[in-house]
Amino acid sequence: MDTLLGWSSPQRAAPGAPQGVVGAIRGRVRRHFQKMLRRAPLGPDGVARIGARQIYILPTAAGMTYGAVMMVMLLGSLNYQNNLGLLFTFFLASVGIIAMHHAWLNLLGLAVQVRGGPAVFSGETATFAITVHAEGRRARYDIQTRKDRKTTAPLPIPAGDQASITLGIPTARRGLLQLDRLTLATRHPMGLFHAWCYVETDASTLVYPAPAAQAPDPGYDSGDARRPHKDRGDGMEDYLGSRGYRPGDSPRHVDWKAYARERGLLVKEFGGDEGQDVWIDWSTLRSGDTETRLSLLTRQVLDATEAGLRFGLRLPDGLEPLARGAAHAQRCLTRLALFQHG
């Protein structure tokens, strides 16, 4: 059966069959199956409401055991013509049917809204804020949200009230992380049945490139405006940037915060009152790898922001003009995150 569906493992594939072809068939079957699943559609108000025909139910391991015990009781009662045993068996069967109905009813009519959390760096955990509203006069119990293998703790929702759930998803690459589908599940009331539904969302969050532990100094040229160059010296007041530690450097100028972040032993450099603007430029980096360059540029942006410098960003697809502050840093990091992002 698995071979007919295209889900055969590499060990069972025909000798000499390209593994890429087997993977393509698997992906095609999986996508076709995903399209067949019913989902709670996203409404114009950004809220998805779960309907009656969008809920799936299957027995749990406890439910399978419960059904097996009832089957043994039924066979034994019929074999020995025990009316009391038959009555008790039918009573347990009715309890199971009612539990299945309440599991379905526990999800019916829930309103779900998902919002993306703040931007994070690649390798960190992105968060999504999920609001589940129990519309109507019925309280809901044991409500869980799941995405891939990440499952939140079960929560009760009072009638007419709402609950807020935070879902964390690990990130592995920069760009726009979109949460296109979410699973809502419950095992209420007895844990005999697992009911779930798929909810459509349009939530997304931004993932910045992972900053490098250490980056070369950016270019201190003037861009379009000519300004005198800063004089580098240990006794001046204006912070120019950081460089690697050299024997004989004063311990007062060591960047102990950077050392605590495991970025290595760096020394702060200072200059005079007048200086040129800082340009963080793609073309000044020697590395040919795109992701490595973006990681170095991200570190330069963070260092310049921490130092309070006025800086600009030059990329092959555009330029971010000279400015300073947290808002300017976010614009630069956003450009780096979305650089050549498909």
C-alpha positions in Angstrom: 0.0 0.0 0.0 2.8 2.4 0.9 4.4 1.7 -2.5 1.3 2.5 -4.3 1.0 5.8 -2.5 4.6 6.8 -3.2 5.6 6.7 0.5 8.1 3.8 0.1 11.3 4.2 2.1 14.7 4.4 0.4 15.5 0.9 1.5 12.4 -0.4 -0.4 12.9 1.7 -3.5 13.9 0.0 -6.7 17.7 -0.5 -7.2 19.2 2.5 -8.9 16.1 4.7 -8.4 17.1 8.3 -7.8 16.4 9.4 -4.3 15.3 12.8 -5.5 12.5 11.2 -7.5 11.3 9.3 -4.5 11.4 12.5 -2.4 9.5 14.4 -5.1 6.8 11.8 -5.2 6.5 11.9 -1.4 6.2 15.6 -1.4 3.6 15.6 -4.1 1.4 13.0 -2.3 1.8 14.9 1.0 0.8 18.2 -0.7 -2.2 16.6 -2.3 -3.2 15.1 1.1 -2.8 18.5 2.8 -5.2 20.1 0.2 -7.9 17.6 1.1 -7.9 18.5 4.8 -10.7 20.8 5.9 -9.5 24.0 7.7 -11.3 26.7 9.6 -11.0 29.6 7.1 -9.8 33.1 8.0 -12.5 35.7 8.1 -12.3 39.3 6.9 -11.8 40.4 10.5 -8.7 38.2 10.8 -10.5 35.7 13.1 -11.0 32.0 12.2 -14.2 30.3 13.5 -14.4 26.6 13.8 -17.4 25.0 12.1 -19.0 21.6 12.5 -17.5 20.0 9.4 -13.9 21.0 10.2 -13.3 18.9 13.3 -11.6 15.5 13.2 -12.0 12.9 16.0 -10.0 9.7 16.7 -9.8 7.5 19.8 -6.8 7.8 22.0 -4.8 4.8 23.4 -7.1 4.9 26.4 -10.1 5.0 24.1 -8.9 2.0 22.2 -8.5 0.1 25.5 -11.9 1.2 26.6 -13.4 -0.2 23.4 -11.5 -3.5 23.7 -12.8 -4.0 27.2 -16.4 -3.3 26.1 -16.0 -5.8 23.3 -14.8 -8.5 25.7 -17.7 -7.7 28.1 -20.1 -8.0 25.2 -18.9 -11.3 24.1 -18.8 -12.7 27.6 -22.3 -11.5 28.4 -23.7 -13.0 25.1 -21.9 -16.3 25.7 -23.2 -16.7 29.3 -26.6 -14.9 28.6 -25.9 -12.4 31.4 -28.5 -9.6 31.1 -26.8 -7.5 33.8 -23.5 -7.7 31.9 -25.2 -6.6 28.7 -26.8 -3.7 30.5 -23.5 -2.6 31.9 -21.8 -3.0 28.5 -24.4 -0.8 26.7 -24.1 1.8 29.5 -20.4 2.0 29.0 -20.9 2.3 25.2 -23.3 5.2 25.7 -20.8 6.9 28.0 -18.2 6.6 25.2 -20.6 8.1 22.6 -21.4 11.0 24.9 -17.7 11.6 25.5 -17.1 11.7 21.7 -19.9 14.2 21.3 -18.6 16.5 24.0 -15.1 16.4 22.5 -16.5 17.6 19.2 -18.7 20.1 21.0 -15.6 21.4 23.0 -14.1 22.8 19.7 -17.2 23.8 17.9 -17.6 27.6 17.6 -14.2 28.6 19.0 -12.9 31.9 17.5 -9.1 31.9 17.0 -6.9 34.9 16.2 -3.1 34.7 15.8 -0.6 37.6 15.8 3.1 37.5 15.1 5.5 38.4 17.9 8.6 40.7 17.9 11.4 40.2 15.5 14.2 37.8 16.6 17.6 36.7 15.4 18.1 33.5 13.6 18.6 30.6 16.0 16.3 32.2 18.6 12.7 31.2 19.3 10.0 33.2 17.5 6.8 33.7 19.4 3.2 34.0 18.2 0.3 35.3 20.3 -2.8 33.2 20.0 -6.2 34.4 21.3 -8.9 31.8 21.6 -12.4 33.1 22.4 -15.2 30.8 23.6 -18.2 32.4 22.0 -21.6 31.4 23.4 -22.7 30.1 26.8 -20.5 27.1 27.0 -17.2 26.9 28.8 -14.4 25.0 27.1 -11.8 22.8 28.7 -8.4 21.2 27.9 -7.8 23.4 24.8 -4.3 23.0 23.3 -2.6 24.6 20.3 0.0 22.7 18.3 2.4 23.5 15.4 4.6 20.7 14.2 6.0 19.2 17.4 5.4 22.3 19.6 2.4 21.9 21.9 1.2 24.3 24.5 -0.2 23.4 27.9 -4.0 22.7 28.0 -6.1 25.7 29.1 -9.7 26.2 30.3 -11.7 29.0 28.7 -14.8 30.3 30.6 -18.0 30.9 28.7 -17.9 34.1 26.7 -14.3 34.7 27.8 -11.0 34.3 26.0 -7.5 32.9 26.7 -4.2 34.0 25.4 -1.6 31.4 24.5 2.0 32.0 23.4 3.5 29.6 20.9 7.2 29.4 20.5 8.8 28.2 17.2 12.5 27.7 16.8 14.1 29.6 13.9 16.9 28.3 11.6 17.1 30.9 8.9 16.5 34.6 8.4 13.5 36.1 6.5 9.8 36.3 7.1 8.5 33.4 9.2 4.9 32.8 8.3 2.4 30.7 10.4 0.0 29.7 7.7 -1.7 26.9 9.7 -2.3 26.1 13.4 -3.8 23.0 15.1 -6.3 23.3 17.9 -6.9 20.1 19.9 -8.7 18.7 23.0 -9.2 15.5 24.9 -12.0 16.7 27.0 -13.9 15.2 28.8 -12.5 11.8 29.6 -9.4 11.5 27.4 -11.0 8.7 25.3 -11.0 10.8 22.1 -8.6 13.2 20.5 -10.5 15.9 18.6 -8.6 18.5 16.6 -9.0 21.0 13.8 -6.8 23.0 11.4 -7.0 26.8 11.6 -5.8 29.1 8.9 -3.7 32.2 9.9 -1.9 35.0 8.2 0.5 35.8 11.1 4.1 36.3 10.5 7.2 37.5 12.3 10.6 38.8 11.1 13.8 36.8 11.6 17.0 38.8 11.5 20.3 37.2 10.4 22.3 35.7 13.3 25.0 38.3 14.3 28.6 37.2 14.0 30.6 37.0 17.2 33.1 39.6 15.8 33.2 41.7 12.7 35.8 44.1 11.1 35.5 47.8 11.6 33.1 49.5 9.2 34.3 52.2 6.8 34.6 55.6 8.4 34.2 57.6 5.2 32.0 60.7 4.8 29.7 59.5 2.1 28.2 62.6 0.4 29.2 65.0 3.1 32.9 65.7 3.7 33.8 65.8 7.4 37.2 65.7 9.1 38.5 62.2 10.0 38.5 61.2 13.6 41.9 60.9 15.3 42.3 57.6 16.9 43.7 57.6 20.4 43.2 56.1 23.8 42.6 59.3 25.6 39.7 60.8 23.5 36.0 60.7 24.4 34.1 59.7 21.3 33.7 55.9 20.8 34.8 54.8 17.3 34.3 51.0 17.5 36.1 47.9 18.7 39.2 46.0 17.6 40.9 42.8 18.7 43.0 42.9 21.9 46.7 43.5 21.6 49.3 42.9 24.4 49.8 46.1 26.3 46.2 47.5 25.9 44.8 49.1 29.0 42.3 46.9 30.9 40.1 49.9 31.3 39.3 49.9 27.5 38.5 46.2 27.3 34.9 45.6 26.2 33.9 43.3 29.1 30.3 43.2 27.9 31.4 41.7 24.6 33.6 39.3 26.5 30.7 38.1 28.6 28.7 37.5 25.5 31.5 35.2 24.3 32.5 37.5 21.4 36.1 37.4 22.3 38.5 39.9 23.9 37.8 43.3 22.3 39.2 46.7 23.0 37.1 49.9 22.7 38.7 52.6 20.5 38.0 56.3 21.0 38.6 59.5 18.9 38.2 63.2 18.8 35.1 65.4 18.8 34.8 65.7 15.1 34.5 62.6 12.9 33.2 61.1 9.8 29.9 59.1 9.4 30.1 55.4 9.5 29.1 53.4 6.5 28.4 49.7 6.8 29.1 48.5 3.3 28.5 45.1 1.7 31.3 45.6 -0.8 34.0 46.1 1.9 33.6 42.5 3.2 35.8 39.8 1.6 33.7 36.8 2.3 31.9 35.4 -0.8 29.1 33.6 1.2 25.9 35.7 1.3 24.8 34.5 4.8 28.3 35.1 6.3 28.3 38.6 4.9 24.9 39.3 6.3 26.0 38.0 9.7 29.0 40.3 9.7 26.9 43.3 8.7 24.3 42.5 11.4 27.1 42.6 14.0 28.4 45.9 12.6 24.8 47.4 12.8 24.4 46.2 16.4 27.9 47.6 17.4 27.2 51.0 15.8 23.8 51.2 17.4 25.2 50.3 20.8 27.9 53.0 20.4 25.4 55.6 19.4 27.0 56.3 16.1 25.4 57.8 13.0 25.7 55.2 10.3 24.3 54.1 7.0 23.9 50.8 5.2 24.9 50.0 1.6 23.6 46.8 0.0 23.6 45.7 -3.6 19.9 46.2 -3.8 19.6 49.5 -2.1 20.9 52.0 0.5 19.7 53.0 4.0 20.6 56.7 4.5 22.6 58.0 7.5 20.8 58.1 10.8 21.1 56.9 14.3 18.8 55.3 17.0 16.8 52.1 17.6 14.3 52.8 14.8 17.1 53.2 12.2 18.8 50.0 13.5 15.5 48.1 13.0 15.2 49.4 9.4 18.7 48.2 8.7 18.2 44.8 10.3 14.9 44.5 8.3 16.8 45.1 5.1 19.4 42.5 6.0 16.7 40.0 6.9 14.8 40.4 3.6 17.9 40.7 1.4 17.3 38.5 -1.7 14.5 36.7 0.3 12.2 34.8 -2.0 
